[in-house]
Structures are given as C-alpha cells and as structure tokens.
Amino acid sequence: MYPADLVKPMKEDLVNVGFEELLTPSQVDEAIENTKGTLLVVVNSVCGCAAGNMRPGVKLSIQHDKKPSKLTTVFAGVDGEAVAQARKYFLPYPPSSPSIALFKDGDLVHFLERHHIEGGSAQMIAANLQAAYDEYC
C-alpha cells in the first residue's frame, strides 16, 4: 500500500477531469453492473507509464465527439479490494496495472493491458481508445 499523500495528486489527475473513484468492491459492482451505455474503468498506478502515457492518453481520449457515458477509476496498490473486484470483470485478461477497460451495458468490449501502454505515447493510447469509443459509444 502506498501512502495517501503520495498518490493523492495521481488520483486527482483523473478525478479533476470527471472520473469517479471507485473505492470499494460494492462501488465497482454498482458501476459495472448498473451503468447503461458505456463505462470506462481505468486502473491507475504509481508507475512511470501511468504518469507519462496512460493518464495523459486517457485524458486526451475523452476530448472526442464520442466518449463513455461514465468515467471511473480504481488505484492499484491503494484501493486493493476495489481493484481486485474490478479485475474479476476483466477476465480472461490477467491482472495488469495500469490498464483500461471499456464496458458496454456491463460487458467488457475493449481492454488495454500494461504492455499496450508501456512504450506507447499518450496520443497512441488516446487514438486506440477513441477508435473503441467510435465503435461502442
């Protein structure tokens, strides 16, 4: 577990642009099972690829004509139970942080694992997500 003071700015990076933090397993269940339309779940983390590529890419992706109905985030290494619950919905993908999941009416329709994020630019991540938004949103 990381200290709250350390991760606060990393959490706020997404919260400040409209992402809702999911802090408990029940909040994860509620969001995934009861969101009509599309839901983005971002597994945030302290790693450099989250800061340099993932968060900027996600923020860029929502500056698009089509975007998910609801934006949410869980934080690996901090909100452990919420992250574990979210990962149940990501199966068959193995645990990965950071990662990004797009759901439509509760079904996983698009997923970016860490290996899709590492080494990619924010623009590449945004373009990947925007293509998924065009298809599913």
Secondary structure, DSSP 4 states (H G I P E B T S, - for coil): ---HHHHHHHHHHHHTTTPEE--SHHHHHHHHHH--SEEEEEEE-SSHHIIIIIHHHHHHHTSSSS--SEEEEEETTTSHHHHHHHHHHHTTSPP-SSEEEEEETTEEEEEE-HHHHTT--HHHHHHHHHHHHHHH-
